[in-house]
Amino acid sequence: MDQVSVKSLIPESFQGARPADIGGQIGLVWELIRAPLIVPLLQVAVYICLAMSLMLFFERVYMGIVIVLVKLFWKKPEKRYNWEPISEDLEIGTAAFPTVLVQIPMFNEREVYKLSIGAACGLSWPADRLVIQVLDDSTDPVVKEMVEKECQRWASKGVNIVYQIRETRGGYKAGALKEGLKRSYVKHCEYVAIFDADFQPEPDYLRRAIPFLALNPEIALIQARWRFVNADECLLTRMQEMSLDYHFTVEQEVGSATHAFFGFNGTAGVWRIAAINEAGGWKDRTTVEDMDLAVRASLRGWKFLYLGDLQAKSELPSTFKAFRFQQHRWSCGPANLFRKMVMEIVRNNKVRFWKKVYVIYSFFFVRKIIAHMITFFFYCIVLPLTILVPGVYVPIWGAVYIPSVITILNSVGTPRSIHLLFYWILFENVMSMHRTKATFIGLFEAGRANEWVVTEKLGDVMKSKANAKAASKRPRFKFTDRLLGQELGVAAFLFFTGCYDFMYGKNNYFIYLFLQAVTFTIAGLGYIGTIVPGS
């Protein structure tokens, strides 16, 4: 059988042609397919992106209106629900207090284990009505020994604290929490408070949260707000603070006030153990076991309450690598859960129709899927491509006005960082690439759908200048280890389209494109986590 030569695969008109001739013929082919094929396809992509932009726009406006109404007219949680402080009874003593289990899941938490254990042991709750359970899945024997000794130290002071380990790390955090609830000494506990290893609740945390559960049998979960001890460490942490403050200030508050539903954040919350059991317990089928439990409990009619003035200190990832892993989990998990639960939500007959619409459309589809995709595809792919393909129409309201309104609405959570708003937009566009990829992985349950990488924590070391010097002595990486090819590739594409727009374009998009290219380049070179913002 004759072998097919490479030369035979090349059109005859290209064979032996000079580079200039080949370039001319490629240009001719481009002109032949541009009008009948490329322009219509790109125009359809623009219309799809505009539709997604409108969905996100109306979602943000809706939440903005609701949060204004909540702040102006809604009663405080203590007025909307039954609430009164729990105090010792002269006859029965501390028996008036329900027994509470505190779970602290850990995995090689060398830097922060003392903070979380100390904060839990410092909770203002009768010692005989409190059980603290340290669920240590550490693989480092030195860390395990350190954590166990810390538990023994607090136990010697009269604190009811138990050090719990497993043979395997099956199910990751969900597996540890599930295993912890099976212990015989937990059977008499009514509620469970969960704090990740870097979380530090205030001493009165339980005294403020538990009365809502004790006096309102329809409530399953009390969620507190996170406060970040290292928000001012670098520009990366400031950007995260802006995004998370919007999540807590608006998204959680709106869900709590209107439908009594929101996604459990996995930590700084108190659950009614009966609600966990009724919902089927902890499951490890996705990397968002907390959201999974919240949706299942909500479908059984349980209500959730978010308390914005109840806060717990925590830490933000301060390296770009750690942040990317965290965002992969937070984006992939919800998409994967949506895939697995959407029909279960549709068929459910225990909750109102509008609550199902809220969960499917608003909570999952718009916030967890559309929000990531529109940011990356429209502003980093489709819009730059329209510069290279004349004849594609992009209305100014879709390219400028709607994004501006969405950005302004997102800024209400962190007024102190309003001067960083423009860079936050550019940073969010960079992260949208990773979130979009993770969302597709979750939707199609691809290879990394169940990847779980514990977020690196550095402890409370950034709170003083003296300790900041010690924190700066982190392991140094080779320059090549910091390079991220995907970010640098997108940066090159945006820079090219910016140059083309500068020379031939009419819309002056090149200003945005150059700035976005610079941000992708900074991320691609691994320097986002090293920039210190202005105060």
C-alpha positions in Angstrom: 0.0 0.0 0.0 1.4 3.4 -1.0 2.2 5.7 1.8 0.5 9.1 1.9 3.1 11.8 1.7 2.8 15.0 3.7 3.1 16.9 0.4 0.0 15.3 -1.0 -2.1 16.7 1.9 -1.1 20.3 1.0 -3.3 22.0 -1.7 -1.5 22.3 -5.0 -1.8 26.1 -5.0 0.3 26.1 -1.8 3.0 23.7 -2.9 6.2 25.5 -3.9 4.6 28.9 -3.1 6.6 31.6 -1.4 5.6 32.7 2.2 4.1 35.9 0.8 2.0 33.9 -1.6 0.9 31.5 1.1 -0.1 34.4 3.3 -2.1 35.9 0.5 -4.0 32.7 -0.2 -4.7 32.3 3.5 -6.1 35.8 3.5 -8.2 34.9 0.5 -9.6 31.8 2.2 -10.3 33.9 5.3 -12.3 36.4 3.2 -14.3 33.6 1.6 -15.4 32.1 4.9 -15.6 35.2 7.1 -18.9 36.7 5.9 -20.9 33.4 5.4 -19.5 31.5 8.4 -17.4 33.3 10.9 -19.5 36.5 11.3 -22.8 34.6 11.9 -21.2 32.2 14.4 -19.6 35.0 16.3 -22.8 37.1 16.2 -24.6 34.1 17.8 -22.0 33.9 20.5 -22.5 37.6 21.2 -26.3 37.2 21.5 -25.8 34.2 23.9 -23.4 36.2 26.0 -25.8 39.2 26.0 -28.6 36.9 27.2 -26.4 35.6 30.0 -25.4 39.2 30.9 -29.0 40.1 31.2 -29.7 37.1 33.4 -26.9 38.1 35.7 -27.9 41.8 35.6 -31.5 41.1 36.7 -30.3 38.7 39.4 -28.0 41.4 40.8 -30.7 44.1 40.6 -33.2 41.8 42.3 -30.8 41.1 45.1 -29.9 44.8 45.4 -33.6 45.8 45.7 -34.3 43.0 48.3 -31.2 43.9 50.4 -32.3 47.5 50.5 -35.8 46.5 51.7 -34.3 44.1 54.2 -32.1 46.8 55.7 -34.9 49.4 55.8 -38.0 47.5 56.7 -37.2 43.9 57.8 -37.2 43.2 61.5 -34.0 42.0 63.2 -33.7 38.2 63.5 -34.4 38.5 67.2 -37.8 40.1 66.3 -38.7 37.8 63.4 -38.1 34.6 65.4 -38.5 33.6 69.0 -35.3 34.4 70.9 -34.3 34.9 74.5 -31.0 34.2 76.3 -30.5 30.8 77.9 -29.5 31.1 81.6 -29.0 28.7 84.4 -32.1 27.6 86.3 -32.0 27.8 90.1 -33.5 24.3 90.3 -32.0 22.4 87.4 -28.8 24.4 87.0 -27.0 24.0 83.7 -29.6 21.4 82.5 -31.4 24.4 81.0 -28.6 24.5 78.4 -28.9 22.0 75.5 -25.8 19.8 75.0 -23.7 21.1 72.0 -21.1 19.3 70.0 -18.3 21.3 68.5 -16.5 19.6 65.5 -13.1 20.9 64.3 -12.0 19.0 61.2 -8.3 19.1 60.5 -5.7 18.0 58.0 -2.0 18.7 58.7 -2.9 22.1 60.2 0.5 22.8 61.8 0.1 26.6 61.8 -3.5 27.1 63.0 -4.5 24.1 65.2 -3.9 26.0 68.4 -6.0 28.9 67.3 -9.1 26.9 66.5 -8.8 24.6 69.5 -8.2 27.5 71.8 -11.2 29.4 70.5 -13.5 26.4 70.8 -12.4 25.7 74.3 -13.0 29.4 75.2 -16.7 29.3 74.2 -18.9 30.6 76.9 -21.1 27.5 77.5 -21.4 25.2 80.6 -18.5 22.7 80.5 -20.8 19.8 81.2 -23.1 20.7 78.3 -20.3 21.1 75.7 -18.3 18.4 73.8 -15.4 19.4 71.6 -14.4 16.9 69.0 -11.1 17.4 67.1 -11.4 15.3 63.9 -7.8 14.9 62.8 -7.2 13.4 59.4 -3.5 14.5 59.3 -1.0 12.3 57.5 2.0 14.0 59.2 2.8 12.0 62.4 4.5 15.1 63.9 1.4 17.3 63.4 -0.8 14.5 64.8 1.2 14.4 67.9 1.2 18.1 68.3 -2.6 18.3 67.9 -3.2 15.4 70.3 -1.0 17.1 73.0 -2.9 20.3 72.6 -6.1 18.4 73.2 -4.7 16.7 76.2 -3.5 20.1 77.6 -7.1 21.5 77.4 -8.5 18.3 78.8 -6.3 18.7 81.8 -8.0 22.0 82.5 -11.4 20.4 82.7 -12.5 20.9 79.1 -14.5 18.0 77.6 -12.4 17.6 74.4 -11.9 14.5 72.4 -9.1 13.8 69.9 -10.5 11.6 67.1 -8.6 10.0 64.2 -9.6 7.6 61.4 -7.9 4.8 59.7 -8.4 6.2 56.3 -9.3 9.7 54.9 -12.3 8.4 52.9 -14.8 11.1 52.1 -12.4 13.8 53.1 -14.1 16.4 55.4 -17.6 14.9 54.9 -16.3 11.5 55.9 -14.7 12.9 59.0 -17.8 14.8 60.1 -20.0 11.8 59.4 -17.7 9.5 61.4 -17.7 12.0 64.3 -21.5 12.0 64.6 -21.5 8.2 65.0 -19.6 8.2 68.3 -21.6 7.0 71.3 -20.8 10.1 73.4 -22.5 12.3 70.7 -26.0 10.7 71.1 -27.1 13.1 73.8 -26.0 16.2 71.8 -28.8 18.2 70.1 -26.8 20.6 68.1 -23.4 20.6 66.3 -21.2 23.7 65.7 -18.6 23.3 62.9 -15.5 25.3 62.7 -12.7 24.8 60.2 -9.1 24.7 61.5 -8.5 28.4 60.9 -11.8 29.7 62.4 -12.0 31.4 65.7 -15.5 32.0 67.1 -16.1 34.7 69.7 -16.8 33.4 73.2 -20.5 34.3 73.1 -21.0 32.5 69.7 -23.1 29.7 71.1 -25.1 31.9 73.5 -26.2 34.0 70.6 -26.9 31.2 68.1 -28.4 28.3 70.1 -31.5 30.2 71.3 -32.7 30.5 67.7 -32.5 26.7 67.3 -33.9 25.9 70.7 -37.0 28.2 70.4 -37.7 27.7 66.7 -38.1 24.0 65.9 -38.4 24.7 62.1 -34.8 26.1 61.9 -32.1 23.7 61.0 -29.0 25.9 60.5 -27.6 29.1 61.9 -24.8 30.6 59.7 -22.4 33.3 60.9 -20.4 35.7 58.9 -16.7 35.3 58.2 -14.2 38.0 59.2 -10.7 37.8 57.8 -7.6 38.4 59.9 -5.3 38.7 56.9 -7.4 40.8 54.5 -4.8 43.5 54.3 -1.9 41.1 53.7 -1.7 41.6 50.0 -3.7 42.6 46.9 -4.9 39.0 46.5 -6.5 38.9 49.9 -8.1 42.3 49.4 -9.7 41.0 46.2 -11.0 37.9 48.0 -12.4 40.0 50.7 -14.4 42.1 48.2 -16.0 39.0 46.6 -16.8 37.2 49.9 -18.2 40.3 51.6 -20.7 40.6 48.8 -21.6 37.0 49.2 -22.3 37.4 52.9 -23.7 41.0 52.9 -26.1 40.4 50.0 -26.4 36.8 48.8 -26.7 35.1 52.2 -28.8 37.9 53.7 -31.3 37.8 50.7 -31.6 34.0 50.8 -32.2 34.0 54.5 -34.8 36.8 54.5 -36.8 35.7 51.5 -36.7 31.9 51.2 -35.0 30.9 54.4 -32.5 29.1 52.2 -28.8 29.6 51.4 -25.8 27.4 50.9 -24.1 26.4 54.1 -20.6 27.7 54.0 -19.1 24.6 55.6 -17.9 26.3 58.7 -19.0 28.9 61.3 -22.4 27.3 61.4 -24.6 25.5 63.9 -26.8 22.6 62.8 -29.7 20.8 64.4 -28.4 17.2 64.4 -32.0 15.9 63.8 -32.1 17.9 60.6 -28.8 16.4 59.4 -30.0 12.9 60.1 -33.4 13.6 58.4 -31.6 14.9 55.3 -29.6 11.8 55.0 -26.4 12.8 56.8 -23.1 14.0 55.2 -22.3 12.8 51.7 -19.1 12.9 49.8 -20.4 12.7 46.3 -19.1 16.2 45.5 -16.5 18.5 46.9 -19.2 20.8 48.4 -20.6 18.5 51.0 -21.8 21.5 52.9 -24.0 22.8 50.1 -25.2 19.3 49.4 -26.5 18.9 52.9 -28.1 22.3 52.9 -30.0 21.6 49.7 -31.2 18.2 50.9 -32.3 19.7 54.3 -34.1 22.5 52.5 -36.0 20.1 50.3 -37.4 18.5 53.5 -38.8 21.8 54.6 -36.1 23.0 57.0 -35.4 26.7 57.3 -32.0 28.4 57.6 -31.1 31.7 59.3 -28.1 33.9 58.5 -26.9 36.2 61.3 -24.7 38.9 59.8 -23.7 40.4 63.2 -22.6 37.0 64.5 -19.0 36.6 63.2 -16.1 34.3 63.3 -12.5 35.1 62.5 -10.8 33.2 59.6 -8.0 33.3 57.1 -7.9 33.9 53.4 -5.5 32.1 51.1 -2.5 34.3 50.6 -0.9 32.5 47.7 -2.2 32.4 44.2 -1.7 28.6 44.0 -3.7 28.0 47.1 -6.5 30.3 46.0 -6.7 28.6 42.6 -7.2 25.2 44.2 -9.8 26.6 46.5 -11.7 28.3 43.6 -11.6 25.1 41.6 -13.3 23.2 44.4 -15.8 26.0 45.0 -16.7 26.2 41.3 -16.6 22.6 40.3 -18.5 21.3 43.3 -21.7 23.3 42.9 -21.8 22.6 39.2 -21.4 18.9 39.9 -24.1 19.0 42.6 -26.5 20.8 40.3 -26.0 18.0 37.7 -26.9 15.4 40.4 -29.7 17.2 42.1 -31.6 19.3 39.6 -34.3 16.6 38.9 -34.6 15.8 42.6 -35.4 19.5 43.2 -37.9 19.6 40.3 -39.7 16.5 41.6 -39.8 17.6 45.2 -43.3 18.3 46.6 -42.4 19.4 50.1 -41.4 23.0 49.3 -43.1 25.8 47.4 -42.8 26.2 43.7 -41.1 29.6 44.0 -38.5 28.2 46.4 -37.6 25.5 43.8 -37.3 28.2 41.1 -35.0 30.2 43.4 -32.8 27.2 44.2 -32.5 26.0 40.6 -32.4 29.3 38.7 -31.0 31.9 41.0 -28.9 29.9 43.4 -27.4 27.3 41.1 -27.8 28.3 37.4 -27.2 32.1 37.5 -24.7 32.4 40.4 -22.8 29.1 40.2 -22.7 28.6 36.4 -23.7 31.7 34.3 -21.7 34.2 36.5 -18.5 32.4 35.8 -19.0 31.7 32.1 -20.2 35.1 31.0 -17.3 36.8 32.7 -14.7 34.7 30.9 -16.3 34.0 27.5 -17.7 37.5 26.8 -15.0 39.8 28.2 -11.9 37.6 27.5 -12.8 35.7 24.4 -15.9 36.9 22.4 -15.5 40.6 22.8 -11.8 40.6 21.8 -12.6 38.4 18.8 -15.2 40.9 17.5 -12.3 43.3 17.1 -10.7 40.9 14.6 -13.9 40.2 12.8 -15.5 43.3 11.4 -19.2 43.1 10.9 -20.1 41.7 14.3 -22.4 44.0 16.2 -22.0 44.4 20.0 -24.4 46.9 21.6 -22.8 49.4 23.9 -25.3 48.6 26.7 -24.0 45.0 26.7 -20.3 45.8 26.5 -20.3 48.8 28.9 -23.4 49.7 30.7 -24.6 46.4 32.1 -21.1 45.4 33.3 -20.7 48.7 35.0 -24.0 48.4 36.9 -23.2 44.8 38.0 -19.8 45.9 39.2 -21.2 48.8 41.2 -23.7 46.5 42.8 -20.9 44.1 43.7 -19.0 46.8 45.5 -21.5 47.4 48.3 -20.1 44.6 50.4 -16.7 46.3 51.0 -16.9 50.1 50.9 -13.4 50.5 52.2 -12.0 48.9 49.0 -14.0 51.0 46.5 -10.8 52.5 45.1 -9.7 48.9 44.2 -12.9 48.3 42.2 -11.4 48.5 38.7 -8.6 46.2 39.5 -11.0 43.8 41.2 -12.9 43.6 37.8 -9.7 42.6 36.0 -8.7 40.1 38.8 -12.2 38.5 38.7 -11.8 38.1 34.9 -8.6 36.2 35.4 -10.2 33.9 38.0 -13.2 33.4 35.8 -11.0 31.3 33.5 -10.3 28.8 36.3 -13.9 28.9 37.5 -15.3 28.3 34.0 -13.0 25.4 33.5 -13.9 24.0 36.9 -17.6 24.5 36.2 -17.4 22.5 33.0 -15.5 19.8 34.8 -18.3 19.6 37.4 -21.1 19.7 34.8 -19.6 16.8 32.8 -18.1 15.1 35.8 -14.6 15.0 34.2 -11.4 13.8 35.7 -10.9 16.5 38.4 -14.5 16.7 39.5 -13.8 15.2 42.9 -10.3 16.6 43.4 -9.8 17.9 47.0 -6.8 19.9 47.9 -6.8 21.4 51.4 -6.3 25.2 51.3 -2.9 26.2 52.7 -3.2 28.2 55.9 -0.4 30.3 57.5 -2.1 31.2 60.8 -2.5 34.5 62.5 1.0 35.6 61.8 0.2 38.6 59.7 -1.4 40.6 62.5 1.7 42.4 63.6 4.8 43.7 61.8 7.1 41.6 64.0 5.4 38.4 62.9 5.1 39.6 59.4 8.9 39.3 59.0 8.7 35.7 60.1 5.9 35.1 57.7 7.9 36.5 54.8 10.4 33.7 55.2 8.3 31.3 53.2 10.0 28.8 50.9 11.2 30.4 47.7 10.2 28.8 44.4 12.1 28.8 41.1 10.9 31.4 38.6 9.9 28.6 36.2 7.7 27.0 38.9 5.7 30.2 39.1 4.9 30.4 35.4 1.3 29.6 34.5 0.9 28.9 30.8 -2.9 29.4 30.5 -2.8 32.9 32.0 0.2 33.9 29.8 -1.6 32.5 26.7 -4.7 34.5 27.3 -2.5 37.6 28.1 -0.8 37.2 24.7 -4.2 36.9 22.9 -5.6 40.0 24.7 -2.4 42.0 24.0 -2.6 41.1 20.3 -6.3 42.1 20.0 -5.5 45.3 21.9 -2.8 46.2 19.4 -5.1 45.4 16.5 -7.9 47.5 18.0 -5.4 50.4 18.6 -4.4 50.4 15.0 -7.7 49.5 13.2 -10.5 49.5 15.7 -13.2 52.1 16.3 -14.5 51.3 19.8 -11.3 52.0 21.9 -11.5 48.6 23.6 -7.7 48.5 23.5 -7.6 50.4 26.9 -9.4 47.6 28.6 -7.6 44.9 26.6 -4.2 46.2 27.5 -5.0 46.4 31.2 -6.6 43.0 31.2 -3.6 41.6 29.4 -1.3 43.1 32.1 -3.4 41.5 34.9 -3.3 38.0 33.2 0.5 38.5 32.8 0.9 39.3 36.5 -1.1 36.2 37.4 0.8 34.1 34.8 4.1 35.1 36.4 2.8 34.3 39.8 3.1 37.7 41.4 -0.6 38.5 42.3 -0.1 37.3 45.9 3.0 39.5 46.4 1.4 43.0 45.7 0.6 45.0 48.8 -2.4 47.3 48.2 -2.9 50.8 49.4 -5.0 51.2 52.5 
